[in-house]
Amino acid sequence: MAIKVDFRSDTVTKPTAEMKFAMMNAKVGDDVFGEDETVNELENKLAVMFNMEAGLFCPSGTMTNQIAIKCFTQPMDEVICDQTSHVYRYEGGGIAYHSMASVRLLYGERGILTPELIEPEINEDNIHYPNSTLVVLENTVNKGGGIAYTLDQIEPIHTLCNIKGLKLHLDGARIFNALVATGDHAKDYGKYFDGISVCLSKGLGAPVGSVLLGSKETINKARKIRKAFGGGMRQAGFLAAAGIYALDHHVSRLATDHLHAAALAEALGQVNYVSSVMPVQTNIVLFDVAAGFRANDIVHHLAEKGIACNTTGPNTIRMVTHLDVSSEMIDMAIENIIHLHPTAHK
Ligand SMILES: *Cc1c(COP(=O)(O)O)cnc(C)c1O
């Protein structure tokens, strides 16, 4: 049966007619020469928004994260991050490959790090130890079911990094979901981070792109690394225009995605084949199937009803809401979730 609603990821959105119009009419130039007005506008817009000096438009969030890690480390350094982090789990081993750095994995509650967790893992200066030079946070935390850090939680981590001389990078693939959920302001982020990756192709609904924010010095270095990674794009303004459109039109509506996710979670909390649903704060719903059921079977049954989602483990399923999920689709999904009667295995 054809898919009627796609909860696999917030990356599946397609550009709206208005977004395509903005893309088609973009003023472009050769961005490797620094001549693409629309790319420059997007980079400046986000830098101003987050109170940072400069920005760099890249093809993906993986690239902005990996460039940042390369900017902030030397070979033989160590990166501190949560064990669920995208930079560690889902970027193809890029930290080792691009930056030749090791990784110190922490076990935060739902992936949320604290100064108490980080401090004991910072290596002192000793010939045996890699140099701890960078902490990476993720906001919202993907594997933590979309939980958001507040700035109150980030500030003491920044203070610790400052005292210990470590850089602090934010994987903000879903930073706007965090801002909408917490009420924190983007402009307050700049003073806490050395680098911020902002994705445009997740909940914001642009087809491609992520922007790395940092100081002028960091971004100059990052621009050269991007070139070496093969990420220097030419008339990229067509893509940047989609990002500008998304920032102007698709931020406040994220609150709707969060309501949709909460409604799904509520329905899932009522059915016998689900044992627990992680509390929902933003647009990600993570739930465990009850004993006797298999996540793969449930995903298959839902697919037969036109509802696409993925497993994230043998007993865990993820649903993500986004721009292309309407309230009608949520109603349809809830109806099907409640009336699904998968058979339990002994
Ligand atoms: C999606 C995502 C990224 C970047 O992914 P790309 O597909 O490379 O754009 C980075 N971090 C997190 C937490 C993500 O969910």
The ligand as a Gaussian input file, in Angstrom:
#p B3LYP/6-31G(d) Opt

LIG

0 1
 C       20.498000      14.670000      10.859000
 C       21.476000      14.985000      11.907000
 C       22.722000      15.534000      11.589000
 C       23.193000      15.845000      10.201000
 O       22.809000      14.952000       9.267000
 P       22.998000      15.135000       7.698000
 O       22.096000      14.093000       7.180000
 O       24.434000      14.893000       7.419000
 O       22.588000      16.518000       7.317000
 C       23.569000      15.839000      12.635000
 N       23.202000      15.636000      13.911000
 C       22.010000      15.127000      14.249000
 C       21.648000      14.972000      15.689000
 C       21.098000      14.779000      13.263000
 O       19.919000      14.271000      13.613000

